[in-house]
């Protein structure tokens, strides 16, 4: 069964760092455009970062530019989101999304990130 599984969320203090991992099973990520989104309570889901299939191009939401880095390891069928200088407003559920060349879309179940002192 094809699926994405996120991990690495948790509780961190403001200014801290976390690395989220998105692992795919049942299909290969190498041909997919990969993205991370987050959804805070009471808000719409918002794009955080996107990376092309070959990893040659990345783009970030304005609120995370300079603090978050998206990367991928196609050999491990995995995508990462390195989050640094975390702020309380980064608190949200973080989701991984894969878009295949056919246009088919997969979503993960999400992982909670809480930034609090």
N, C-alpha and C positions, 0 to 999 in steps of 0.2 A: 504494500500500500504506500503510495507516494505521500510524503508529509515533510513538514519543516518543524523542527523543535528548537525553541530558544532556551538559553540558559545563561546564568551569570548575573541575574538580577539580585537585588537585596537592599539592605539599609546601609547608607553611607552618609558621612557628615559632609556638610558644605565644604567645597574645596577639594574633596576627595576624588577618587577615580574608580571606575569599574570597566570591565571588558565583557561585553555581551557576545555570545556565540549563537549562531544559527546553523544547525546541521541538517542536511537533507538526506532523506532515504527514499529509495524507490525511483529516483530520477537523478539526472546529473545537473548540477548547478552551472557547469561550464558554459552552457549556451544561454543562460538566463541573465537578464538584467535583475540585479538584486537591490532591495531597498530596506531601510528601517523606517518605521513610523512610530509615533507615540500618541497615546490618548490619555490625557489627564481627565480627572473627574469633572463632569459637567462641560467638557469641551469636545470639539470634533477631533477625529484622528488627523494627525498632521505629519507630513513628510519630514523626516530627520535627515536622511542621507540616501544617496543612490550611487551605484557603481555599475559600469557596463560589464558585459560578459567577459571581456578580456582584461578588465581592470584598468584600462587605459584612461578612463574618464570617471571623475567623481563630481558630485554636487551635493550641497548641504543647505539645510534650512537656515535662514538668517540668524535664528536664536542660538544655533550651535556652531556656527562657523568659527574656526580657530580653536575650538575646544574638543570637538569630536572628530574621529577619523574612521572611515569605513574602509575595510580591506577584505580580500578574499583569498582563499587557498583552494583552487579548483582540484588540486590533487587530494585534498582532504574533504572535498565536497562541503565546504564550510565558508561562512561569511562572518566577519567580526565587526563589532562597533566598539572602538576604544573611546571611552568618555572620560574627560579630565575636567578639572575646575568645575565640578558639578555644583549646581545651584538648586535651591529649594524648588524653583519653578521647573526643573527637569523631572520632578516627580511625576510618574506616569506608568502606564503599562506600555512596554515596548514590543512591537510586532515586527517580524521579518516577512518580507514578501518576495516571491520569485515570479518573474514573468518570462515564460518560454518564448522562443522565436515564433511559435504558432499563435501566441497571444494568450495561451492558457495561464491562469494565475493561481498560485498557491499562497496561502497565508499560514503562519504559525499560530500557536495558541496564545502567545504573549508571555512576557516575563515582567514582573513588577519591579520597578526601581523607585526607591524612596530616599529622598535626600532630606535629612533632618538632623538637627543637633540634639 
